[in-house]
Each structure stands twice: as C-alpha cells, then as structure tokens.
Amino acid sequence: MTTMTEASVREFKMPDVGEGLTEAEILKWYVQPGDKVTDGQVVCEVETAKAAVELPIPYDGVVRDLHFPEGTTVDVGTSIIAVDVSGGAAAPVEAPAQAAAPAEEKKPEGSGRQPVLVGYGVAASSTKRRPRKGPEVTVPQASTAIQKELNGHGPAPAAPAPAEKPRPLAKPPVRKLAKDLGVDLATVVPSGPDGIITREDVHAAVAPPAAEPVTAVTAPAVSVPPAPVATYDTARETRIPVKGVRKATAAAMIGSAFTAPHVTEFVTIDVTRTMKLVEELKQDKEFAGLRVNPLLLITKALLVAIKRNPDINASWDEANQEIVLKHYVNLGIAAATPRGLIVPNIKDAHAKTLPQLAESLGELVSTAREGKTSPAAMQGGTVTITNVGVFGVDTGTPILNPGESAILAIGAIKLQPWVHKGKVKPRQVTTLALSFDHRLVDGELGSKVLADVAAILEQPKRLISWA
C-alpha cells in the first residue's frame, strides 16, 4: 500500500495582497476537500483592510484540507489550505513510524518543501516545524567509551549536550502580544496548524483557571444565577465586529486627525456655466459612451489648480523631516461601497485628457461598486476628492488621507437665488471645502488652490487657457 508523504502536500499561506497588511478575512471558499485545482485557479475570496481579493493557488493538485472556515480572520503568513500535489485524490494515510537512521534524524523535516510564489506568504525555509516525538534512543556503553578515551587516547569528546528545546512557533504579532501580557510562549499549548501558537492560545494562557465544579457534598443553600451571555439588550441592540475596510478606515482617520494639523477653507460659487458645459459635452461625439457629470469638470479644475500651484501636491516625511514634492498626481476619488468607504486613485491623472479622465472615472466607479477594486489601486494617492453632495449635503470638513496634503469636498449643487450681473436670479450654486496639512501648506497656498478651482468652475472656459 502506497502512503502519502508530507513532501507531497503543499501548504498555501495567506499572502500579503496589499502593502503592509497583517491579516485578512476569508469571505468565501470556492473549493472543498477532494476537489482538483490547477495552477492559477481561484480558491477563495478574502477581505483585507483595503478590498476584497480573490486568491489563486500556485500549483496543481487535490485539496486535502481547508484550515479555516468562512468568516475567519487569518494572519498573513498562516497556512489556509493544504493541497496534495502527488496526483492522488484520496486523503493521505500516515505511514507507521519507523526507526530512522542517524543521518536522517539530522535532516530538517521541512527540507522537502518547495518555496511558494513570491508574495504568497513566508518562504518555507523561514519556518521550522516542531520535531516529532518518537521513542527515546539509548546509547549503550557510552560511559565505557568515554572511559577508554580518558585511559590513553587523549581528551574524551565532549558529552552530547541535552537536546535544545525547540523555539515555540508563533508569528511576530503573537509574540508581541505574549510579551505585553507577560506570557512565556514555552508554556502555551498551541492549537494552530503545524503547532503554531495563535492569539487565542495566548489569551487562554492568561485567562483565570476555571473554577472546580461543585460536588454533591456542597450544601445547595445558595443558588447562583447563570452569568448573562451578553451585557446588552440583544433585542434592541446589534454588535458588529470592527474589521476589514471599516477597521482600516478608522485607524487611518485617527492617525491622520492626530498627526496632521488640519485646516479647512470654504467657498460658495455659481456653477451654472459648468452645468451647461456638462450638458454640451454629453452631446459631443468625443465623449460618446463616456460618463460625463459635474465631477468630471471639478476633477479637471483641481488638476489645473495643482498645475498652477504644484507645492500643494506634497507629503510630510516625519521620519526624515522632509517635505516630499510629487511631480505626478495620483488623484483619489472617495467611493462608498457596501464594505465601507474606499479611496482608489487614478494614476498619473495630471497627464490625461478630458475624455481619458472621463473614462478613468467611469472605470474607477464601476469597479468600486462591484467590490473589485484592487489594493494597488488604493495605494500611492497624492490628493483626494470626496463628493458629499451626492447625499444632499451642502459641504463638510474632510479628513486627509494619510500621506496626502489636501482633500477637496464637493457639496450639493442646488438652484438658489444669486446676484448675477446686478440682478437676483436663480443660479446653480455649490460650496467647496478644501482641507490641507498646515505643516506644509500655509493659508496663502491653500487659498490660491481653492480660488483657482472656484474660478474655473464659474468660468469653465479657463480650462482652455490655464490647462
């Protein structure tokens, strides 16, 4: 009977699908144990702190085990699925333990594993498995051999040192948690795959021991009511775990609000001419099939204002105490999705024509609504636009995205009485709000940028002369 060796099983680890992510939630499995998979086949969908991402498997084989159920949050680098790459579809049968030769005992158990693709977790060589326990091996007449060396053949070889206790297996975040809680990992019983210590194991190690059950001898004079399952009214309240996009957004906003000194300026403007231009562009053959709306022209107006005032497109490097001027504009567009607020950006938006910008905006919005925005699309932004006007809101005081120096909020466009050419007339009016990092953008620069955007939207013909 042929048995399946551990070398035929590949462990696929949770990859870092975005820059610096530490964990992801398994949303859906597309395969089950016993299913055949091929290199590049999507096996599951995970939600990171930035987006939902489909994960492809990097080899052919048969699914042996899914280590975590759907809805579980898993640390990056943790194995999530085992695949038998030997070609057999049956579950592996472990061969009976046999005595190994001394040379084989010294061979690392994980030497037969192959590294996974770049970006798909920790290389196999960086993780050691716990040595398997086997029967103790005694060396007969060891004392006699040592004595003979002492009797005439020079110094005896050093006695074999006791086997060093293997270092407990745990990822850096778990080790830090154990250190903070004062837990010795060597005393923790692991429950993770391959003997890895998890966060739950560390918390269990510091939890108070369960009280011994009361025996029948104890007098039942006092009855203790059962502890409540929840400390809130479950019929009137719902508790939602903070994770995924919402967790990342909260952390980013707190970091931004308490790091960068925000200043917000406002301007209310007449955008009647801009609205007329939007209607004209909808009839233009060059924009056929493209999404044309006020956001398109506001986006172009901001890009022109940045071109006229390039110092607004910068970031503050706290570690090196430097201001980093960007010679490109990756324009972020805040988008509300079922998973929360995300901010994908249009790469090199400054170099795009108006039709190209319309095409990029359309793709960005449709991809975000479908939940297919990639983590790469949300990295490297330099300036952001948030359109709160679509919700009927007049304006707001937006918070900067970390690493950016400015964000423009667009209010609702409404028909209002306005003094136009000396007379009060109904005009299309909106309010813009520009928040900026006051460490590198002073009031003069911020005001110039906001004034330029306003001037273009009041007289959109300036797009031709200023662009």
Residue pairs with C-beta under 8 A, 6 or more apart in sequence:
1 93
3 92
3 93
3 94
3 95
4 84
4 86
4 88
4 90
4 92
4 93
5 86
5 95
5 112
6 109
6 112
7 112
7 113
8 84
8 85
8 86
8 88
8 92
9 64
9 82
9 83
9 84
9 85
9 92
10 59
10 61
10 82
10 83
10 85
10 113
10 114
10 116
11 79
11 81
11 82
11 113
11 193
11 194
12 43
12 57
12 58
12 79
12 80
12 81
12 82
12 83
12 116
12 120
12 121
13 76
13 77
13 78
13 79
13 80
13 116
13 120
13 121
13 122
14 23
14 24
14 46
14 74
14 75
14 76
14 77
14 78
14 79
14 80
14 121
15 55
15 76
15 119
15 120
15 121
16 76
16 119
16 121
17 24
17 46
17 48
17 53
17 55
17 119
17 375
18 48
18 49
18 50
18 51
18 375
18 376
18 378
18 379
19 375
19 379
21 48
21 49
21 50
21 76
21 375
22 75
22 76
22 173
23 48
23 49
23 73
23 74
23 75
23 76
24 46
24 47
24 48
24 53
24 73
24 74
24 76
25 46
25 47
25 48
25 71
25 72
25 73
25 74
25 243
25 244
26 44
26 45
26 46
26 68
26 69
26 70
26 71
26 72
26 73
26 74
26 80
27 44
27 45
27 46
27 47
27 52
27 70
27 71
28 44
28 45
28 70
29 43
29 44
29 66
29 70
30 42
30 43
30 44
30 45
31 37
31 41
31 43
31 44
31 63
31 66
31 81
32 63
32 66
33 63
33 64
33 65
33 66
33 91
34 62
34 63
34 89
34 91
35 62
35 63
36 60
36 61
36 62
36 63
36 89
37 43
37 57
37 60
37 61
37 62
37 63
37 83
38 57
38 60
39 56
39 57
39 58
39 59
39 60
40 56
40 57
40 58
41 56
41 57
42 54
42 55
42 56
42 57
43 55
43 56
43 57
43 63
43 81
44 54
44 55
44 80
44 81
45 52
45 53
45 54
45 55
46 52
46 53
46 55
47 53
47 244
47 245
47 339
48 244
48 375
49 244
49 245
49 247
49 248
50 245
50 248
50 342
50 375
50 378
51 245
51 339
51 342
51 371
51 372
51 373
51 374
51 375
51 377
51 378
52 339
52 371
52 372
53 374
53 375
57 81
57 83
58 116
58 117
58 120
59 83
59 85
60 85
61 83
61 84
61 85
61 86
61 87
62 83
62 84
62 87
62 88
62 89
63 81
63 82
63 83
63 84
64 82
64 83
64 84
64 91
64 92
65 81
65 82
66 80
66 81
67 78
67 79
67 80
67 81
67 82
67 193
68 74
68 80
73 243
74 80
75 171
75 173
75 174
76 121
77 121
77 122
77 171
78 121
78 171
78 192
78 193
78 196
79 121
79 193
79 194
84 92
97 134
99 135
108 128
109 129
109 131
109 132
110 124
110 125
110 127
110 128
110 129
113 124
114 124
115 123
115 124
115 125
116 123
116 124
127 169
127 194
128 166
128 167
128 169
129 169
129 194
129 195
130 166
130 169
130 194
130 195
131 166
146 156
146 157
146 159
149 155
149 156
149 157
150 156
165 186
168 185
168 186
168 188
168 190
168 197
169 190
169 192
169 194
169 195
169 196
169 197
170 178
170 185
170 196
170 197
171 196
173 199
174 197
174 198
174 199
174 202
175 185
177 199
177 202
178 184
178 185
178 188
178 197
178 202
178 205
181 202
181 203
181 206
182 206
183 202
183 205
183 206
185 197
185 202
187 205
188 197
188 201
188 202
188 204
188 205
189 201
189 204
189 205
190 196
190 197
190 198
190 201
191 197
191 198
191 200
191 201
192 198
192 201
230 239
232 239
242 250
244 339
244 340
245 337
245 339
245 340
245 341
245 342
246 339
246 340
249 340
249 341
252 401
252 402
253 399
255 402
256 399
256 400
256 401
256 402
257 399
259 318
259 402
260 316
260 400
260 437
260 438
260 439
261 437
261 438
261 439
262 397
262 399
262 400
262 435
262 436
262 437
262 438
263 435
263 436
263 438
263 441
263 443
263 446
264 397
264 398
264 433
264 434
264 435
265 433
265 434
265 443
265 446
265 447
265 450
266 395
266 431
266 432
266 433
266 434
267 431
267 432
267 450
267 451
267 454
268 429
268 430
268 431
268 432
269 429
269 430
269 431
269 432
269 454
269 457
269 458
270 418
270 420
270 427
270 428
270 429
270 458
271 294
271 413
271 428
271 429
271 430
271 457
271 458
272 420
272 427
272 428
273 458
273 459
273 460
274 294
274 297
274 298
274 428
274 457
274 458
274 460
275 294
275 413
275 428
277 297
277 460
278 292
278 293
278 294
278 296
278 297
281 287
281 292
281 296
281 354
282 292
286 355
287 355
287 358
290 355
290 358
290 359
290 362
291 358
291 361
291 362
291 365
292 358
294 410
294 413
295 333
295 361
295 385
295 387
295 410
296 354
296 357
296 358
296 361
297 457
297 460
297 463
298 385
298 408
298 410
298 453
298 457
299 331
299 333
299 349
299 357
299 361
299 385
300 354
300 357
300 456
300 463
300 467
301 452
301 453
301 456
301 457
301 460
301 463
302 331
302 383
302 385
302 408
302 453
303 329
303 331
303 349
303 350
303 357
304 452
304 456
304 462
304 463
304 466
304 467
305 312
305 448
305 449
305 450
305 452
305 453
305 456
306 312
306 313
306 329
306 350
306 383
306 449
307 350
307 466
307 467
308 448
308 452
308 466
309 445
309 448
309 449
309 452
310 325
310 327
311 325
311 440
311 441
311 445
312 383
312 405
312 406
312 436
312 441
312 445
312 446
312 449
313 325
313 326
313 329
313 382
313 383
313 405
313 406
314 323
314 324
314 325
314 326
314 405
314 440
314 441
315 323
315 324
315 326
315 382
315 403
315 404
315 405
315 440
316 323
316 324
316 405
316 437
316 439
316 440
317 323
317 324
323 440
326 382
328 348
328 350
328 351
328 382
329 348
329 349
329 350
329 382
329 383
330 345
330 346
330 347
330 348
330 349
330 380
330 381
330 382
330 383
331 345
331 346
331 349
331 381
331 382
331 383
331 384
331 385
332 343
332 344
332 345
332 381
332 382
332 383
332 384
332 385
332 401
332 404
333 343
333 344
333 345
333 346
333 361
333 364
333 365
333 384
333 385
333 386
333 387
334 341
334 342
334 343
334 384
334 385
334 386
334 387
335 341
335 342
335 343
335 344
335 364
335 365
335 368
335 369
335 373
337 368
337 369
337 371
337 373
338 371
339 371
342 368
342 373
342 378
343 378
343 381
343 384
343 401
344 364
344 367
344 368
344 373
344 377
344 378
345 377
345 378
345 380
345 381
345 382
345 384
346 352
346 357
346 360
346 361
346 364
347 380
349 357
349 360
352 360
364 373
364 377
367 373
367 377
381 401
381 403
381 404
382 404
382 405
383 404
383 405
383 406
383 407
383 408
384 398
384 400
384 401
384 404
384 406
384 407
384 408
385 407
385 408
385 409
385 410
386 396
386 398
386 407
386 408
386 409
386 410
387 409
387 410
388 395
388 396
388 398
388 409
388 410
388 411
388 412
389 410
389 411
389 412
389 413
389 430
390 412
391 412
392 412
393 411
393 412
394 411
394 412
394 431
395 409
395 411
395 431
395 432
395 433
396 409
396 411
396 433
397 409
397 433
397 435
398 407
398 408
398 409
398 433
398 435
399 407
399 435
400 406
400 407
400 435
400 436
400 437
401 407
404 437
405 436
405 437
405 440
405 441
406 434
406 435
406 436
406 437
406 441
406 446
406 449
407 434
407 435
407 436
408 432
408 433
408 434
408 450
408 453
409 432
409 433
409 434
409 435
410 430
410 432
411 430
411 431
411 432
411 433
412 430
413 428
413 429
413 430
414 428
414 429
414 430
415 426
415 427
415 428
415 429
416 426
416 427
416 429
417 424
417 425
417 426
417 427
418 424
418 425
418 426
418 427
418 429
419 425
420 427
432 450
432 453
432 454
434 446
434 449
434 450
434 453
436 445
436 446
436 449
452 466
455 462
456 462
456 463
456 466
